[in-house]
C-alpha cells in the first residue's frame, strides 16, 4: 500500500476491548498503518441471579424477550442450557434486540429478531418499539448488571410487566494496569478508543490513581456511541470521534476519517506526533 492509503500510519491506538472484537480492531488498525495496543479494560462473567429458576420455569409466559447486548444473548443461553429450547423455537415468544451485533448473536441460536430500532440505544428502542404499535403484557430482559433500566421502565409506565434478569456482570481485569500506566507515562499513545462507559471509567480510575491527567489530556478520544461519549465528557474530556452507527467497525472507520482529515488539513503529521 502507498502511504496515502494508510490513514493511521504511525498512530498508536489504545484498544480497550478484548476478545474477538478487540483482536479484529487490532488487525484493522494495523492494516491501516497504525500501531494497536490492546489493553482490555472490561471483561464479563456469568451472574447467578436468585430469580433465575423462576425466569426459566416461566419462560413460556413472556410475550417478548429483549436483548440489550450480545453478551446478554450469550449468557442467557449459558444459563438456560437447552432447558427451554423447544419453547423458544415454537414461535410463542418473540425476540427484540437493541443492535445488529446482538441480532447476529441471537441468530447463531437459530432465532430471528422481530424488532430492532434504527438507532442502537435504549431510549430509541423504547420509543420506536411503541411507535410501531408493538406491545407485550409481560416481557423478559436478560441483561448485564450495569445495563440501564430504561427499556424496562418504558414498559412499566404503560402498566406492563418487565422482568429484568441479570445474566452477567461486568468487571475490570486489572492484570495489564502496569502496561497502560507505562504507555501513558511515556506518551506513547495518540488515540484511545472506548467501547462502553465502563471501559472509560476504568481508564479514568487508572489515570487518577497514578496522577496521569496531563498525559491523558493529550489523547484523541473515540467513543462507540452517545452513552460512552457522555461519560467521557462528564469527566472533562473531549470526544473527538463518535460514529452515527454504534458499532466497533463504524468507530474504527470514523477514526480513520478523522485522522485523514487532520492530516489533509495539516493539523497533524503522519507518524508519531502530539495530537
Buried (B, 14 or more C-beta within 10 A) or exposed (E): EEEEEBBBBBBBBBBBBBEEBBBBBBEBBEEBBBBBBBBBBBBBEEBEBEEBEEBBEEBEBBBBBBBBBBBBBBBBBEBBEEEBBEBBEEEEBBBBBBBBBBBEBBBEBEBEBEBBBEBBBBBBBBBBBEEEEBEBEBBBBBBBEBBEEBBBEBBEEEEBBBBBBBBBBBBBBEEBBEEBBEBBEEBBBBBBBBBBBBBBBBBBBBBEEBEBBEBBEEBBBBBBBBBBBBBBEEBEBEBBBBBEBBBBBBBBBBBBEBBBEBBEEEEBEBEEEEB
